[in-house]
Amino acid sequence: MSDPRGDLHMIHTPLVAWIADYPEQLLIACMASKHSPISLATTAQFGDPLPHPPQTHSNTLDAIERACTISDPCDIASFYKTCQALHLNGVVEPYWKDWGHACPSFFLTPDGLHQWDKFYFDHPINWSINIMGGAELDRQLSALQPHVGARHGANSLLPGVIVGAVPDEIAHALHAITEFIFQAQNLFLYDETLHSLSKALCKFHYYKDFILTAGGCHGKNGPLNHFQIPKLDDITERCHITHVKWPYHMSNHRDFHSQCCHFLDWQEKLQFFQLYTVLNTIDDIHFITPAPVTDMFSVQHHVQSNHDPLGDIVPLGSVHQVIELIPKFG
């Protein structure tokens, strides 16, 4: 990069912050599901009041090295089992490996939309509805006098409207989690702010069991006696980005639906052509028996220069379709 005088400088950009939701954080940190991307805690320990040791840069790379030593990364079935035992997701070369002192436990930051706002509507508000009833909550909200110039929402008014309709301990718990979320959104975090965050979090952990006792936390099969909320990695959100948002930004914003379909057709043809070129240049094709959890097969390509494994992964049921399509490119 050149400075104002025209002198060239080599710039090393530090990785300071990466905002992502929980599934993306797991992917970046190379961690398996039901584990923390920034600490050594598992799903069963997410509700512990004390923080667990951080998942450091060296811990993750050492675990990946052990996994590669135990199993061959090209043997997907065996390597997958090894990675699951070491709480890894199977990524061998994380992009932050040689990025200075970058550590996921430091640069992964919360996604306010999912980890604060969506969490509040999915859980604390539902806890209140399960305990006091949705009709009563609506009545309490409708009875509030609106103030001109003030923003109203369930996430900001909940602690006030539930007082008297739920036990005091539950009101304390919901007030604490609300205070924590609002304090965490401050533009500047001073020592006093950090103290308030710690105080609110400790208060929530002290009173949270009363929510379970009152039957506030529900699952598909009824009330739950724990806060181990299952988090499913929804592929829909990721597909919305790659199949809707990206094509939309590349279009002229007119007649988008037809342009999106054309874009996806082109992407599919490019992927088939890339697979054809790989199959046409490889030395050996190894069909590995798929693991029950993946139902995938791997086409492995060893380059003559460095013998690095390359290839593409497609559904096992599409193998015959791909083979039938390959001659069309010839």
Solvent accessible surface area in square Angstrom, and as a share of the most:
residue,aa,sasa,rsa
1,M,158,0.71
2,S,66,0.43
3,D,39,0.20
4,P,145,0.91
5,R,202,0.74
6,G,50,0.48
7,D,61,0.32
8,L,144,0.72
9,H,93,0.42
10,M,161,0.72
11,I,96,0.49
12,H,149,0.66
13,T,89,0.52
14,P,95,0.59
15,L,29,0.14
16,V,113,0.65
17,A,57,0.44
18,W,101,0.35
19,I,122,0.62
20,A,3,0.02
21,D,9,0.05
22,Y,37,0.14
23,P,36,0.23
24,E,58,0.26
25,Q,13,0.06
26,L,8,0.04
27,L,118,0.58
28,I,19,0.10
29,A,1,0.00
30,C,2,0.01
31,M,12,0.05
32,A,5,0.04
33,S,60,0.39
34,K,141,0.60
35,H,28,0.12
36,S,10,0.07
37,P,9,0.05
38,I,75,0.38
39,S,19,0.12
40,L,89,0.44
41,A,6,0.05
42,T,39,0.23
43,T,29,0.17
44,A,67,0.52
45,Q,69,0.30
46,F,91,0.38
47,G,29,0.28
48,D,58,0.30
49,P,87,0.54
50,L,138,0.69
51,P,125,0.78
52,H,55,0.25
53,P,80,0.50
54,P,70,0.44
55,Q,13,0.06
56,T,41,0.24
57,H,46,0.20
58,S,62,0.40
59,N,60,0.31
60,T,1,0.01
61,L,36,0.18
62,D,67,0.34
63,A,8,0.06
64,I,11,0.05
65,E,117,0.52
66,R,123,0.45
67,A,0,0.00
68,C,43,0.26
69,T,112,0.65
70,I,118,0.60
71,S,12,0.08
72,D,82,0.42
73,P,48,0.30
74,C,26,0.16
75,D,56,0.29
76,I,45,0.23
77,A,24,0.19
78,S,46,0.30
79,F,14,0.06
80,Y,72,0.27
81,K,139,0.59
82,T,16,0.09
83,C,2,0.01
84,Q,74,0.33
85,A,78,0.60
86,L,43,0.22
87,H,78,0.35
88,L,4,0.02
89,N,47,0.24
90,G,28,0.27
91,V,48,0.27
92,V,51,0.29
93,E,120,0.54
94,P,8,0.05
95,Y,99,0.38
96,W,0,0.00
97,K,75,0.32
98,D,129,0.67
99,W,90,0.31
100,G,61,0.59
101,H,186,0.83
102,A,7,0.06
103,C,10,0.06
104,P,2,0.01
105,S,22,0.14
106,F,162,0.67
107,F,2,0.01
108,L,13,0.06
109,T,39,0.23
110,P,67,0.42
111,D,21,0.11
112,G,22,0.22
113,L,119,0.59
114,H,45,0.20
115,Q,58,0.26
116,W,50,0.18
117,D,54,0.28
118,K,107,0.45
119,F,56,0.23
120,Y,4,0.02
121,F,103,0.43
122,D,56,0.29
123,H,41,0.18
124,P,0,0.00
125,I,14,0.07
126,N,63,0.32
127,W,8,0.03
128,S,0,0.00
129,I,63,0.32
130,N,59,0.30
131,I,39,0.20
132,M,23,0.10
133,G,30,0.29
134,G,29,0.28
135,A,87,0.67
136,E,52,0.23
137,L,9,0.05
138,D,91,0.47
139,R,141,0.51
140,Q,42,0.19
141,L,52,0.26
142,S,91,0.58
143,A,78,0.60
144,L,73,0.36
145,Q,133,0.59
146,P,94,0.59
147,H,122,0.54
148,V,161,0.93
149,G,86,0.83
150,A,54,0.42
151,R,234,0.85
152,H,80,0.36
153,G,26,0.25
154,A,28,0.22
155,N,40,0.20
156,S,49,0.32
157,L,49,0.24
158,L,1,0.01
159,P,20,0.13
160,G,59,0.57
161,V,8,0.04
162,I,0,0.00
163,V,97,0.56
164,G,75,0.72
165,A,37,0.28
166,V,10,0.05
167,P,70,0.44
168,D,96,0.50
169,E,59,0.27
170,I,1,0.01
171,A,14,0.11
172,H,75,0.34
173,A,0,0.00
174,L,0,0.00
175,H,86,0.38
176,A,1,0.01
177,I,13,0.07
178,T,11,0.06
179,E,62,0.28
180,F,49,0.20
181,I,9,0.05
182,F,94,0.39
183,Q,44,0.20
184,A,18,0.14
185,Q,86,0.38
186,N,63,0.32
187,L,167,0.83
188,F,136,0.57
189,L,91,0.45
190,Y,137,0.52
191,D,114,0.59
192,E,128,0.57
193,T,14,0.08
194,L,90,0.45
195,H,127,0.57
196,S,37,0.24
197,L,21,0.11
198,S,62,0.40
199,K,139,0.59
200,A,7,0.06
201,L,65,0.32
202,C,88,0.53
203,K,66,0.28
204,F,21,0.09
205,H,34,0.15
206,Y,162,0.61
207,Y,45,0.17
208,K,25,0.10
209,D,84,0.43
210,F,85,0.36
211,I,0,0.00
212,L,33,0.17
213,T,119,0.69
214,A,45,0.35
215,G,16,0.16
216,G,0,0.00
217,C,6,0.03
218,H,92,0.41
219,G,33,0.31
220,K,200,0.85
221,N,160,0.82
222,G,21,0.20
223,P,96,0.60
224,L,45,0.23
225,N,128,0.65
226,H,65,0.29
227,F,41,0.17
228,Q,76,0.34
229,I,59,0.30
230,P,101,0.63
231,K,108,0.46
232,L,141,0.70
233,D,81,0.42
234,D,87,0.45
235,I,120,0.61
236,T,90,0.52
237,E,72,0.32
238,R,109,0.40
239,C,50,0.30
240,H,86,0.38
241,I,37,0.19
242,T,34,0.20
243,H,83,0.37
244,V,55,0.32
245,K,95,0.40
246,W,127,0.44
247,P,4,0.03
248,Y,86,0.33
249,H,132,0.59
250,M,138,0.61
251,S,22,0.14
252,N,100,0.52
253,H,102,0.46
254,R,185,0.68
255,D,106,0.55
256,F,38,0.16
257,H,151,0.67
258,S,44,0.28
259,Q,56,0.25
260,C,16,0.09
261,C,79,0.47
262,H,101,0.45
263,F,32,0.13
264,L,58,0.29
265,D,68,0.35
266,W,151,0.53
267,Q,67,0.30
268,E,91,0.41
269,K,129,0.55
270,L,111,0.55
271,Q,112,0.50
272,F,54,0.22
273,F,98,0.41
274,Q,113,0.50
275,L,5,0.02
276,Y,40,0.15
277,T,49,0.28
278,V,29,0.16
279,L,37,0.18
280,N,103,0.53
281,T,85,0.50
282,I,25,0.13
283,D,81,0.42
284,D,80,0.42
285,I,73,0.37
286,H,80,0.36
287,F,126,0.52
288,I,39,0.20
289,T,112,0.65
290,P,43,0.27
291,A,8,0.06
292,P,133,0.83
293,V,103,0.59
294,T,40,0.23
295,D,80,0.41
296,M,60,0.27
297,F,11,0.04
298,S,9,0.06
299,V,3,0.02
300,Q,15,0.07
301,H,28,0.13
302,H,67,0.30
303,V,42,0.24
304,Q,130,0.58
305,S,97,0.63
306,N,86,0.44
307,H,122,0.55
308,D,65,0.34
309,P,72,0.45
310,L,96,0.48
311,G,43,0.42
312,D,48,0.25
313,I,90,0.46
314,V,22,0.12
315,P,76,0.48
316,L,66,0.33
317,G,64,0.62
318,S,30,0.20
319,V,17,0.10
320,H,133,0.60
321,Q,112,0.50
322,V,10,0.06
323,I,93,0.47
324,E,124,0.56
325,L,52,0.26
326,I,33,0.17
327,P,95,0.60
328,K,152,0.64
329,F,70,0.29
330,G,92,0.88
